[in-house]
Amino acid sequence: GDSSIGALQQRYSEAAFKDELPEAVCGESDKARTKIDNFSETIDGPRLVYSADVVCAPVKFLQIGERHAAVRYVLAPDARYRLVARGQAEDFDKQRRTIDAFLTSFRVVPGAKAEK
């Protein structure tokens, strides 16, 4: 099939990315309780990369406070990688350098071709 960036965008759009974040990152079915900031779309060779910062609402009955997350989805013609770093709001900024290093360290390495 078509492996162009345009084809990747058609298969998994910005809207689909944003629509998936509340449940995938926060476990939240009510999308209005999740805030998405700093969305970006970049092209990395044959890959499309969506990134965003997410704020997850507190879950009072579980005594879980507000959580923040940095999310990066790397879309390749034959795979989709979801990278998420999430933590309590009060600790998240203290760990931002480590989180950014984690997200930027991810590389897609071509695998060996299967023998026929």
N, C-alpha and C positions, 0 to 999 in steps of 0.2 A: 504494500500500500504506500500511499504518499507519506513521506517522512519529513516534509517541509515544516517550517515553523508555523505557517498558515494552517496546515493540516493539524498540527498539535493544538493550536488555538481553537480550532473547530471542535476537536474531540474533547478538550477540557478547557473551558473558557474562564475568564476572570470572574464572571458571575458564578460559575460552578465552584470555583475555589472559595470565594467569599461565602457562598451558601453552605459549604461543607464545614467551615471553621467552627461555628458554635458547637456543633455536636462532636466533631472529631477532636477538637482541642480542649473544649470546656466541659463536654458532657451535657450540654445545655440544649434542650429541644426548643426553647423560646428564644428565637434569634434576636429579639429586641433586648435581651439581657446581656448581649455580647457586643463589645465595641471593637471595631477593626480600624486600625490606624496605619499610616505609613505603607500603604500598599505599593508594591513596585513589580514591574514585569521587565525582565531582562532576557537577553539572548546570549547563551553560552555555547558557541559552536552550534551543533545540531540540537541543542537542548533549549527548552523554554523554562525559565525560572520565575515563579511567583513567590513573593515575600510579603509578610505583613507582621505587624505587632497586634496582639490580641489582648483585650482585657476581659477576663472572665468574672462574672458577678459572684458575690458570696453565696454560699449555700448554708443558710442559717441553721436548718435542722440538723446538719452534719457538723456544724461549727467550723466550716471552712471559710476563711476570709477571701477577699478579692485576690485573684491570681493574675499574673501577667505572663504572656508567652511571646516568644519570637518563633515565627513559623516560616519555613522555606519548603516549597514543593518544587522538585526538579523533574521536569517532564521530558522524557526521551521517546523516540519512536516506538520502543518496545517495553518501556517501564515507566513507573511513576514512583519517585522516592519522596517520602514525607519526613521532614526533619522538624522536630519540635523541642524547644527548651522552655519549660514552664516552671514557675515558682511563685511563692507567696509575694504579694505586691511589695511588702516592706523589705524583702531580701533581693528582689529581682535586679534592681539597679546596681547593687553591690557586686553582683555576679556578671554584669553586662560584658565585660572584656572577655571572660571565659566563654560566655554564650556566643559572642560574635566569633571567637576563635573556633568554636565547635562548628558553627554554621559555615564558615569560610573554608574549613579544612575538608569538607566533603568533596570528593572527586569521583567522577564516573570513569572507571578504568575499563577499557574494552576487554571482554573476556576472550578466552581461547575459543576458536571455532570448533564446533562438534565435528567429529570424524564421521564420514558417511560409509 
